[in-house]
């Protein structure tokens, strides 16, 4: 079980919000039913906090829809995983400690791992693997950038605190623009890249005036940052990111520029970083009969489920009731927020309520800019085990069951 880092803090105590990859640490939380955000008005944080109250966790583990104790649920989950020929670990909504434990369990079971935001995560990963890139941090943007171009619309709808984190309204020299679309996003970014590189003349009658003007401002900026949301990119979005990196690379020959991706929430980027540390490979990988395998297309969770290519699903979602596990006929093991439940009638189903890092337990998460790991501290003792605690016990139980089967 997790022990509380401190008692329930006052509304002015520092707290790192785990519900968005910006990981803002300037808010406070007041205890109550539900918890109340203090010192800010972020709608994303307020909505997420509504799923928690300071009374702690009262949910019980379940097997087949029936309440049971934790040992019974762990035993059933371990038997499903030990018998599985190809498990899939999805959701992956956890922190560093949970990710480390999941990697050990994936190695033991040969599981394929893909987060709930796998498609969006793979856009940036594929572009990085194929072409590399320049990126920056939130602190660098706040202190140095004088031009921010939002490539995929203004990000405040999904990241309400983003512009504030960049210093909007505080710095007179900071200009924030949204990329004007001409055709689709592929066409627009490609044309902007050509203008910045000088492959297309800005005074060409076929070039939109606003795009030509933007290219001139990018070249004149001291430090330009191109911001994009991976989750808003269309299919084959890696091509758009490669074009963004071409713009950044061209600008860096004469001035300074970088990109800043926004995404990887619900633990996706954190788990990806941990798996890359431990194996040298990102998510959508497995330890299979051929050793370590990375297949970013074949190991897409939606594709695997649609093709019937897996026989057990382990779903992890500790930050809230959503994202929920997909509907599937295969046995499901859910390590989730106490408000989650498996559908009634799922005989081969296991549900284990787990603590949320930053609410009922401490932990660590990587911020969206990838180079900063933020500590999370608990707000109260919820009495629930963390994902790392549960999965470490599953590793031992799976090993024991495999040993018994082999005898």
CORWO-V251233 format. One record per helix or strand of 3 or more residues. SS is the DSSP state (helix for helix, strand for strand). FROM is the first residue (numbers start at 1). LEN is the number of residues. Records with the same first field share a line. If there is no record, write none. Layout:
# CORWO-V251233
SS: FROM-LEN / FROM-LEN
This chain:
# CORWO-V251233
strand: 27-4 / 36-3 / 87-7 / 112-4 / 147-4 / 175-4 / 223-7 / 256-7 / 285-4 / 291-4 / 312-6 / 331-6 / 349-5 / 363-4 / 373-4
helix: 43-7 / 70-14 / 96-14 / 118-14 / 138-7 / 155-3 / 162-4 / 185-13 / 209-12 / 230-3 / 238-14 / 268-12 / 301-6 / 387-20
